């Protein structure tokens, strides 16, 4: 018996996003807790969370990519919607599943670590403007990579490409904003830790980066079927008109030859 359309189109993707986000947030929070117990604390060690988050994202894409696309990120869901990859009515389902998974993952990390960890915030001395710009730029890099490698090219190397950009982005932005790039990732740890200072940045900036990458993709880098600006009035040649044009060009060439 074939599974129902509701199951395949809504339930399976929602469960995949929930489990993927739970996995991501749990491993992220545990990694941050681990480095917080080391000499120097988390502020001086960007390599461990960069590698951990990058490899985790690659793993999640490999596991759940064929089911839901493995967005595990509200900004990625936004970018893919703008790119024409999902319908508008799928967005609430994806985001709700991601937020619930984030909350579950952060709660599980609290249970095993005995302390809240993994929340995001601006580094000391970093202004809101600097934090916003950093998160917008890094979120653009992430979502644009996904749109090109995953949506446009549908490359089998997409998990590695996403892992590389996550690692590079965290290495670049960890000391400024934490390099979140992911509203869904930031939600659960913020709730568990009760850390809400400048939290809006971790929604506004990634969504802005997703908007920029989605529009740039649709305007310039997508295949012609996805272009926003199309010349729908451009005349096209039928097979008959092409033959007529070829005959006319041949006749013109013959006339030129006889004249010479």
N, C-alpha and C positions, 0 to 999 in steps of 0.2 A: 504494500500500500504506500502510495506516495505521500510525503509529508504535506500538510496544508500550506497554503500560500502565506497565511498569517505566521506560521511557525518559521518558515524559511526567510521571509522578508522582514519580520519584526522581532520575533522571540530569539532566534539564533544570533543575529547581530547584536541585540541588546545584551544577551548573556556574555557574548564574546567581549564586548566593550567593558562590561562590568568586571569580568575576570582579568582582562588585560590591564585595566586601570588599577585594580586591587594589587596585582603583581608589581606594577610599576611603582606605586606609592609605597608599598611595603618595603621593597628592596631599596628604594631611594631613602626612605626614612631610616632604615637600619644602617645604611652606609653612612649617612650623616651622623648618626649616633656613634658609630664606630670611630670615625675620625674626631669626634668631639671628645673622646676619651684619650686621644693621643696627645703627646706634648705639642703645644702650639695651638691645639684646637682646630676647628674646621676652617677658620678664616685664612689659615696659611697652607691649606692643602686642597687644591682644585683638581689634582690629577685623579684621586680616588673616586670622587663623585662623578667626574667626567667619564671615566672608563666604565664605571658601574652603570650609570644611566644610559650611556651609549650602547653597551652590550645588552642591557635589559630591553631597550627599545627594539633592537635588532631581533632579539629572541621573540618578543611579542608579535612583531610583524610576521615572522616566519610561522608562528603558531596560529594566529588569528587573522592574518591578512586575507586569506581566501574566503573568510566568513563575513567579516564586517569592514575589511580594509584596515583594521587595527589602527584607528585614529588615536585612541586614548588621549585625546587632546581636543578641547573645544575649539581651539584656534585652527587646528588641522581640519576639523569638521567644517568650520566656516569657509576655509580656503577651498576645500573640495566642493562645497556647495556652489560657491561663486564660479568655480571652474566647470560646473555642470556635471559633477560626478555623482551627486545624490539629489533627491527631491527635497523640497523645503519641509515636507511633513515628517521627514526622517530626523531632522535636526533635534527636536525636543527629546525624542527617544534616545538618541546618541548621547546628548548632553546629560540627561538625567541618569542614564546608566553609568556614565563616566563619573559623575559626582558621587553617586552611591558607592561605586567601586573605590573611589578616592577616600571616602570616609571610612569604609571597611578596612582598607589597607592601612590607613593611619592608626585606626583603633587597634588593629592586630599588632602593628609595630609597637604601640604603647604597651600592649600586654606583655610582649616578649622582652622589651628593653627596660620596662619599668619607668620610662620617662618619655615625654613628648619630644619628637624630633622631626626634622625635615621641612619645617616651615621656612618661608622666604621673607626677606626683608632687605632694605638697602644697607649697604656697608656704612660704617660711621663716617660722617663727613660728606656723603654722597647726596646731592640734591635730588629732588623729585624729577627735575628736568633731565638730569644725567641718567637717572635710573630709567625714566620713560624711554629716552632715546636708545639706550642700550637694549632694552627689552624689545622695542619695535624692530630694531635692526636685526637682532638675533632671531626673532620670531619670523621675520621676512626670510632670512637665509634658510631656516628650517622648513617653512611651508613651501617656499619656492622650489627647494630641492625635492620635496615630496611630489609636487605637481609635475615637475619635469621628469623625474626618474620613475615615479610610481604611476602617475596618471597618463602622461603623454607617451613615454617610452615603454611603460609596463615592463621594466627590466627585472630580471631575476636577481640582479644585484641591488635592488632597492633597499633591502634591509641593511646592507653594508653601507650604502651611501647615506642613509639616514643616521646610522650609528656614527659615521665619521663626522657629519655636520653637528650632531649633538655633542660629541667629544670636543670638537674644535670650539664650538660656541660656549660651552661651559668653561673651558680653559681661558677663553677670552673675557667672559663677563662675570665670572664667579666673584671676583673681588669688588664688583660694582653693585650688581643687583641680585646676584645669586644665579643668574642665567636660567630663569625658570622656563620661559617660552611656552607655558602650558597652564592655562587657568584651571583645568581639571586637576593637574598635579598639585597645585597650590592649595586647593580647597580643603581636602581632608586634614592635612597637617595644620592648617590655620585654625580649623574648628577644634581639633584636639588640643592644640597649644593655647588657644584663645589669643592668638597673635594677629591683630587686625590693623596695625599701624601701616598706612600706605598700601593696604592690601589691594585696593582698587587698581593699582598699577598693574598687578599681575593678571588682570582681566582686560583692562583697556589697551595696554600696549601689545600683548600678543594678538588680540583681535584686530588691532590696527595694522600690525604686520601682515596678518592673514589677508586683510582686505587689499592691501597694496599688492601682495604677491598674486592673489586671485585675479585682480583686475589686469595686472601686467601680463599674466598668462593669457587671459582671454583676448587682450588687445593685440599682443605681438607674438607670443611664443607657442600658442596652441595650434593644433591643426585647423584648417580652414573651416571645418564643420562647427568648431566651437567659437569662432571669432564673434565678438560682440558687434563690431562695425563691419558689415558686409555690404558690398555693392550689388544689391539684389536686382538692379536694373541693367547690369552689364549684359550685353547680348551674348548669347551662346550659339555655337554653330552646330546645326544638325548634320548628319552624315551626308544628306543631299546637298546642303549648302556648302559643305566642305568640298565636295566634288565639283560644284559649280565654281567655287573660288579657285580650285586647282586648275580647272579648264580655262578660266579667264586669265590666270597667271601664265599658263602655257601658251595661250594665244598671244598674249602681250609679248612674251619672249620671242615667239616666231616672227611677229611683226618687227620687233627690234632687230632681229637677225637679217630679215629681208631688206630692211632699210639700210643696214650697214653694207 
